[in-house]
Amino acid sequence: MDYIIKGGTVINPDGRFKGDVRITDGIISEISPEIASITAENVIEADGLFVLPGGIDSHTHLEMKMGDTYSADDYESGTVAAACGGITTVFDYTLQENGRSMLDEIQSRYLLAREKACVDYAFHGGISEVNPERLSELEEMRKQGFTSIKAYMTYAFGLDDYSLYKLLKAAAAHQILITVHAESDAMVRVNREELIEKGKTDSAWYHYLSRPEAAEEEADIRAVKLALAAGAPVYIVHLGNAAGETYISSCKEKEIRVYAETCPQYLEFTNEVYKRGDGVRFICSPPMKGEQSRDKLWDGVRSGAIDVISTDHCPSQSYEKEWGISDFTKAPNGLMGIENMYPYMLDAANRGMISFERAVELCSNNPSKLFGCSQKGNVAVGKDADLVLYDPQKHFTITKKNMHSRTDYTIYEGKELTGYPVMTVSRGRIVYREGEFTGEAGYGRLIRRETSCCYGMN
């Protein structure tokens, strides 16, 4: 359907203006102060609304195996929730089992997603072993449009310094961006062992103590130092600590190619949640940190030290989280957020914490550039018609009942927002309107991506 969004205020990272947007065959074909309409049926009235680029959640884990369970949202329910929160593109992380190729892992995820995804999607590669066979895949990964790979510095599948450094050097040669989960494996392992030996397992607070600020800070700095020595850019995922933000900010002042994301959970909560009776519901890695870290992350959001807001969406059901009540190590790691990210940051803009232009930059434009999605991230002629109509006056309270994820609770229960999306458009199709999902499974397309802007290509 071709139509005109009429009379809204268009907001991009570089400014705003009041005007009309014409959509033709899923593409933005015209933007003008006023576009004449042929019929009333092809007009969407947007007076009093903001017209924003669709959000990009560049960090999710859908349908992911986690020990004895899977993340609660599959590619259908997860992208339904995304659409209902103004997200029109989802990046999912793959994991590489030893002996399997990264491309084979991506293909297996694609076979799951192609019949289910309701909005567009992309994949980051994953790597757990660095050897000649894996490194030989890098050129083909880039050719096929999978231009980013995630490496972990902890967990059983994490990389040691030798492997991470070798990967960074090889990735730079092929213009692939490495994203890094940065936590000190040595600190985490020793801390967990000591807590278990002392019988300190029956509180979610011990999860935080096993992964304190120092564990993340040390790994942030080490990852950046290795990347700098390798001549490679590096992207730190889910940044959650004050010292890491300070260090990354100083690197940016020196024009070192380091990029960082944080997530709404680190901006909203502190480690105090782990002292609550339902603290196991908040277990994620890295965990939320102290008040100083939360404040510094907001500083980074405002200053530009943080480039991207994403979610690390990896929810579990409440009964699964309760496996950790007597032993925190048994609780599945991960939180929900795919439906909350964009409304949360836009609410922050409504409260004057950041500008709406900055919210759009963090949630759409920057991830489109860093991860090579040139058709996304702006309301501009020639771009995909991925749009959000946002009512800045609408009052909305987050509850499990009005969310669309399959998980049976939300960490944001009772959170009051001023302003909320009232319509989401994905490549010209209305997939969400006034609280209801209106899209369909299988509509989403796989995005094969270009080289990241960090290599000077965008």
C-alpha positions in Angstrom: 0.0 0.0 0.0 1.3 3.5 -0.9 0.3 6.3 1.4 1.2 9.6 3.0 2.0 10.3 6.7 0.7 13.8 7.0 1.5 16.7 9.4 3.9 15.0 11.8 7.1 16.3 13.2 10.0 14.3 11.6 12.9 13.8 13.9 16.4 12.7 12.7 19.7 12.9 14.6 20.5 16.2 12.8 17.3 18.0 13.6 13.5 18.1 13.2 10.9 19.6 10.9 7.1 19.5 10.4 6.1 17.8 7.1 4.6 15.0 5.1 6.2 11.6 4.2 5.2 9.6 1.2 5.7 5.9 1.1 5.9 4.0 -2.2 6.5 0.2 -2.4 8.0 0.1 1.1 10.4 3.0 0.5 10.3 6.6 1.5 9.7 8.3 -1.8 9.1 11.9 -0.9 9.4 14.3 2.1 7.9 17.7 1.8 6.2 20.4 3.9 3.0 19.4 2.2 2.2 16.6 -0.2 -1.1 16.6 -2.0 -3.1 13.4 -1.4 -5.2 11.7 -4.1 -7.6 10.0 -1.7 -8.4 10.2 2.0 -7.8 6.5 2.2 -4.1 6.8 1.6 -3.5 9.4 4.4 -2.3 8.7 7.9 -2.9 11.8 10.0 0.1 12.6 12.2 -0.6 16.0 13.5 0.7 16.3 17.1 2.8 13.1 16.6 6.6 12.6 16.0 7.7 10.6 13.0 10.9 8.8 13.9 13.1 6.2 12.2 12.3 2.7 13.3 14.4 1.5 16.2 17.2 -1.0 15.7 17.9 -3.5 18.5 21.4 -4.6 17.7 21.8 -7.1 20.5 19.3 -9.9 21.1 19.3 -13.6 21.9 16.2 -15.2 20.4 15.4 -18.9 20.7 18.8 -19.4 22.2 19.8 -22.6 24.1 20.7 -21.8 27.7 21.7 -24.9 29.6 18.4 -26.8 30.2 16.2 -24.2 28.6 15.9 -21.7 25.8 15.4 -18.0 25.9 11.6 -17.4 26.3 11.1 -15.6 23.0 11.5 -17.2 19.6 11.9 -15.3 16.3 8.1 -14.8 16.1 7.2 -13.6 19.7 10.5 -11.7 20.0 9.9 -9.7 16.8 6.2 -9.2 17.6 7.3 -7.6 20.9 9.9 -5.6 18.9 7.3 -4.2 16.5 5.1 -3.2 19.4 7.9 -1.2 20.9 8.9 0.6 17.7 11.7 -1.7 16.8 11.8 -2.5 13.0 15.2 -4.2 12.8 16.6 -6.9 15.2 20.2 -8.2 15.3 20.5 -11.7 16.8 23.7 -13.2 18.1 24.7 -16.7 17.0 26.9 -19.0 19.0 29.5 -21.2 17.4 29.9 -24.7 18.7 33.4 -26.2 18.5 34.0 -27.8 15.1 31.1 -26.0 13.4 31.6 -23.1 11.0 30.3 -19.6 11.8 28.4 -19.6 8.5 26.7 -22.9 9.3 25.6 -21.5 12.6 24.1 -18.4 10.9 22.4 -20.6 8.3 20.8 -22.7 11.0 19.4 -19.6 12.7 18.2 -18.2 9.4 16.2 -21.4 8.8 14.4 -20.7 12.2 13.9 -17.0 11.6 12.7 -16.9 7.9 9.3 -18.3 8.6 8.8 -16.5 11.9 10.3 -13.0 11.9 7.8 -10.2 11.8 10.3 -7.4 11.2 13.7 -7.3 9.4 16.6 -9.1 11.1 20.3 -9.6 10.8 22.9 -11.8 12.4 26.1 -11.3 14.2 28.5 -14.2 13.8 29.7 -15.9 17.0 33.1 -17.5 17.7 34.3 -19.8 20.4 37.5 -21.1 18.9 40.2 -19.3 17.0 42.1 -21.5 14.6 43.1 -21.5 10.9 39.7 -23.0 9.9 37.7 -20.3 11.7 39.8 -17.5 10.5 39.6 -18.7 6.9 35.9 -18.0 7.1 36.3 -14.2 7.6 36.5 -13.3 3.9 33.4 -15.3 3.1 31.6 -13.9 6.1 32.1 -10.3 4.8 31.2 -11.3 1.2 27.9 -12.7 2.4 27.1 -9.6 4.4 27.8 -10.8 7.9 30.2 -8.1 8.9 30.4 -8.4 12.7 31.4 -11.2 15.1 31.0 -11.5 18.8 33.7 -12.7 21.1 33.3 -13.5 24.8 36.1 -13.0 27.4 34.4 -15.2 29.9 32.2 -18.4 30.1 33.4 -21.8 29.0 33.4 -20.7 25.4 35.2 -17.4 26.0 38.5 -16.5 24.3 41.8 -16.1 26.1 44.0 -13.1 25.2 46.0 -15.0 22.6 42.9 -16.0 20.7 41.2 -12.6 21.0 44.3 -10.7 19.8 44.7 -13.1 16.9 41.0 -12.7 16.0 41.2 -8.9 16.2 44.2 -8.8 13.8 42.5 -11.1 11.3 39.2 -9.3 11.5 40.8 -5.9 10.8 42.3 -7.3 7.6 38.9 -8.3 6.4 37.0 -5.2 7.7 34.9 -7.1 10.2 33.9 -5.5 13.4 34.5 -7.6 16.6 32.0 -7.0 19.4 33.2 -8.1 22.8 31.5 -9.3 26.0 34.1 -7.9 28.4 34.3 -9.5 31.9 37.4 -10.9 33.5 37.0 -14.7 33.4 39.7 -15.1 36.1 37.9 -12.8 38.6 34.5 -14.3 37.9 35.7 -17.9 38.3 37.7 -17.2 41.5 34.8 -15.2 43.0 32.2 -17.9 42.2 34.4 -20.6 43.6 35.0 -18.8 46.9 31.3 -18.0 47.3 30.3 -21.6 46.6 32.9 -22.9 49.1 31.6 -20.6 51.8 28.0 -21.6 51.1 27.0 -18.1 49.9 24.7 -19.0 47.1 21.2 -18.4 48.4 20.9 -14.7 47.3 21.0 -13.0 44.0 23.3 -10.5 45.7 26.1 -13.1 45.4 25.7 -13.1 41.7 26.6 -9.4 41.8 29.6 -10.1 44.2 30.9 -12.7 41.7 30.9 -10.1 38.9 31.7 -6.8 40.5 32.7 -3.5 38.8 36.4 -4.5 38.8 35.7 -7.6 36.7 34.1 -5.6 33.9 36.5 -2.6 34.2 39.6 -4.8 33.8 38.2 -6.6 30.8 37.0 -3.4 29.1 40.5 -1.9 29.3 42.2 -5.1 28.2 39.9 -5.6 25.2 40.6 -2.0 24.0 44.3 -2.4 24.5 44.4 -5.6 22.5 42.3 -4.0 19.7 44.6 -1.0 19.6 47.7 -3.2 19.4 46.0 -5.2 16.6 45.1 -2.1 14.6 41.4 -3.0 14.9 38.2 -1.2 16.0 36.3 -2.8 18.8 32.8 -2.6 20.1 32.0 -3.2 23.8 28.6 -4.7 24.3 26.3 -4.0 27.3 28.7 -1.6 29.1 27.7 -1.4 32.8 30.4 0.1 34.9 31.7 3.6 35.7 35.4 3.0 35.1 34.7 1.4 31.7 32.7 4.5 30.6 35.5 6.8 31.8 38.2 4.8 30.0 36.2 4.6 26.8 35.5 8.3 26.9 39.2 9.0 27.2 39.9 6.7 24.2 37.4 8.6 22.1 39.1 11.9 22.9 42.2 10.3 21.4 40.3 9.2 18.4 40.8 5.5 19.2 38.3 3.4 17.4 36.3 2.0 20.4 32.5 1.9 20.4 30.2 1.1 23.2 26.6 0.1 23.9 24.6 0.1 27.1 21.1 -1.2 27.8 18.1 0.3 29.6 18.5 -2.1 32.6 21.9 -0.5 33.4 20.3 3.0 33.2 17.2 2.2 35.2 18.4 -0.2 38.0 21.4 -0.6 40.3 22.8 -3.6 42.2 20.2 -3.0 44.9 17.8 -5.1 42.9 19.8 -8.2 43.9 18.9 -7.6 47.5 15.1 -7.8 46.7 13.0 -10.9 47.4 12.6 -11.3 43.6 16.3 -10.5 43.0 16.8 -13.7 40.9 14.5 -12.2 38.2 17.2 -9.6 37.6 20.2 -11.9 37.1 22.1 -11.1 34.0 25.7 -10.8 33.1 27.2 -8.4 33.5 25.0 -7.5 36.4 23.7 -4.0 37.3 26.3 -2.1 39.3 26.2 0.6 41.9 24.7 4.1 41.7 28.0 5.7 40.6 28.0 3.4 37.5 24.4 4.2 36.6 25.2 7.9 36.8 28.3 7.6 34.7 26.5 5.6 32.1 23.9 8.4 31.8 26.9 10.8 31.4 28.1 8.6 28.5 24.7 8.6 26.9 24.7 12.3 26.9 28.4 12.9 26.0 28.7 10.4 23.1 31.0 8.0 25.0 28.2 5.5 24.5 27.2 5.1 20.9 24.3 2.7 21.0 21.4 1.6 23.2 20.4 -2.0 22.8 18.7 -4.6 25.0 20.7 -7.9 25.3 17.1 -9.3 25.1 17.4 -12.8 26.5 14.4 -13.5 28.8 13.4 -16.5 30.9 10.2 -17.4 32.6 9.9 -16.5 36.3 9.9 -20.2 37.3 13.2 -20.7 35.5 14.7 -17.8 37.3 13.6 -19.4 40.5 16.0 -22.3 39.9 18.5 -19.9 41.3 16.8 -19.1 44.6 19.0 -21.5 46.7 21.9 -21.3 44.2 22.4 -18.2 42.1 24.5 -20.1 39.6 21.5 -22.1 38.5 19.4 -19.1 37.4 19.4 -18.5 33.6 21.3 -15.4 32.6 19.4 -12.6 30.8 16.6 -10.1 30.9 13.8 -8.9 28.6 13.7 -5.5 27.0 13.1 -5.6 23.2 9.7 -3.9 23.6 10.9 -1.4 26.2 14.1 0.1 24.7 12.8 2.8 22.4 9.9 3.9 24.6 12.3 4.1 27.6 14.8 6.3 25.8 12.1 8.5 24.3 10.6 8.9 27.7 14.1 10.1 28.9 14.0 12.6 26.1 10.5 13.7 27.1 11.9 14.3 30.6 14.8 16.4 29.3 17.5 14.0 30.1 18.6 13.8 26.4 17.2 15.3 23.2 14.8 13.4 21.0 17.5 13.8 18.3 20.0 12.0 20.6 17.5 9.2 21.4 17.0 8.6 17.6 20.8 8.6 17.1 21.4 6.0 19.9 18.5 3.7 19.0 18.5 3.8 15.2 21.0 5.9 13.4 24.2 4.8 15.1 23.5 1.1 15.0 22.6 1.4 11.3 26.0 3.0 10.6 28.1 0.8 12.9 26.6 -2.4 11.6 26.3 -1.5 7.9 22.6 -1.1 7.4 22.5 1.8 4.9 18.8 1.4 4.2 17.9 2.0 7.9 18.4 4.6 10.6 16.9 7.8 9.1 13.7 9.3 7.8 15.1 10.1 4.4 14.1 9.7 0.7 15.4 6.4 -0.6 15.5 4.7 2.8 13.3 1.8 3.8 10.0 3.1 5.2 10.8 1.9 8.7 9.0 4.5 10.8 7.5 5.0 14.2 4.6 7.4 15.0 5.1 8.6 18.5 2.7 10.5 20.7 4.7 12.6 23.1 1.6 13.2 25.3 0.5 9.6 25.7 0.8 8.2 29.2 1.7 4.6 29.4 2.4 2.2 32.4 4.5 -0.9 31.6 2.8 -4.1 32.9 3.2 -7.7 31.9 -0.4 -7.5 30.6 0.3 -4.9 28.0 3.6 -6.4 26.8 3.8 -8.8 23.9 6.8 -11.0 24.8 6.2 -14.7 25.8 7.9 -14.2 29.2 5.6 -14.2 32.2 7.0 -11.1 33.9 8.8 -7.8 33.1 11.5 -6.1 35.2 9.8 -2.8 34.3 6.5 -3.6 35.9 4.8 -0.4 37.0 7.3 1.9 35.1 5.4 5.0 34.0 6.3 6.6 30.7 5.3 9.9 29.2 5.0 9.4 25.4 4.6 6.1 23.6 4.6 4.7 20.1 1.1 4.5 18.5 2.2 3.0 15.2 5.1 1.1 13.8 5.7 0.8 10.0 8.1 -1.8 8.7 9.1 -1.4 5.0 5.8 0.4 4.4 3.6 -2.1 6.2 1.8 -1.1 9.4 2.8 -3.8 11.9 1.6 -2.2 15.1 -1.2 0.2 15.9 -2.5 1.5 19.2 -1.4 -1.5 21.3 -2.1 -4.2 18.8 0.3 -6.1 16.6 -1.0 -6.0 13.0 1.9 -7.8 11.1 2.5 -11.4 10.3 5.1 -14.0 10.8 7.6 -14.4 7.9 7.3 -10.8 6.8 10.7 -9.9 8.1 13.7 -10.0 5.7 17.3 -11.1 6.3 19.6 -8.0 6.0 23.0 -8.7 4.5 25.1 -5.8 5.6 27.9 -3.6 4.4 31.2 -2.8 6.1 30.9 -0.8 9.3 31.5 2.9 9.3 34.4 2.3 11.7 36.3 1.2 8.6 35.5 4.5 6.9 33.2 2.9 4.4 29.8 4.6 5.3 
